[in-house]
Amino acid sequence: MNWFWRIFLKGLATILPIFITIYSLYWLGLTSELILGNTLKYFITDEHYWPGMGIIVAVSFVMLLGVLVDNRIGQFFVHLLQNLITRIPIANTIYKT
């Protein structure tokens, strides 16, 4: 492999994970704002809605879920849900991946 391709591949291996991470965060933000933002507009008026509320609701939901599964009762329900999912043939294959 000549010098050009070796250096090019090193640069690509450096920038690609950074680009994928930034793009994934961008996509996640847009998607959560689109889905949750439109849902919020049914409950609050446009004058009380501001861009970014969908992302705040998504982060709050994830935090609430984390608090709920941080104890034994929450872990029991997560384990129960995992057992149910692994009993479904196609879902089992997808979930274990």
N, C-alpha and C positions, 0 to 999 in steps of 0.2 A: 504494500500500500504506500503510495507516495505521500510526500509531506503535506500537500494541499488537502487531500481527503482525510488524513489523520487529524489535522488541526480542525477541519470543518466538522468532523464527527464529534470531536471533543467539545466544540462550541455548541453544537446541536444538543448534545447530551447535557450540557449545562443549562441552556435556555429553555429546552422543552418542558422539564418539570415545573419550572417557574411559570411559563406561559399557561400550561394546563391548570395549575393551581389558581392563578389569577382569573382565567376564563371560567373555571368551575365556580368560583365564588361570585363572579359577575352573573353567571347564569342562575345560580341559586338565589341571589338577591332579586333579579328580575322576575323569576318564577314565583317566589314567595310574595312579592309585591303585587304581581298580577292576580294571583289566586286569592290571597288573603285581603289584599287591598280592595278588590271588587266585592268581596264578601262583607267587609267592614262598611262599605258604602250603603248596604241595605240597612244597617243598624244606626249609622250616624249620618248627619247631613253633610253635604259637600263643604259647607263653610267650616265644619269642625274637623274634616278630614285633611290631612296633609301628607304629602308623599313621604314614604318611609314607614308609615304605620304598619303596613303589612309585614315588613321585615321585623319590626319591633314585636309584633304579635307572634311571629314564627320563633324568634329567639326566646320570648317569654314562655311559649308552649314547650319548647325543648327544655328550658330550665325547670319548669313545673314538672315535666315528665321525669327529669333527673332527680328532683327532690322526692317524687313519689316512689321511685324504684331504689332509693338509697336506704330503705329499711327492709326488714325481713318480709313484711306483708307485700310490699311492692315487688320484691325479688320472687316471691311465691307466684304472683300473678304473671310475671314475665316468664318464669319457668313453665307455668301452665300453658301460656300462649305458645311458647316454643314447642312444647310437646304436641299441641294441637296442630301446629303448622307442619311438623315433621311427619305427621300421620297422613297428610294429603300427598299423594304420589308426585304430582308435578311440582307443587309448592315445595315439597321436601328437597327436590333437586335444585331448585332455584335458591332456596333459603340457605342450603349448605354451601353454596358457591360463594 
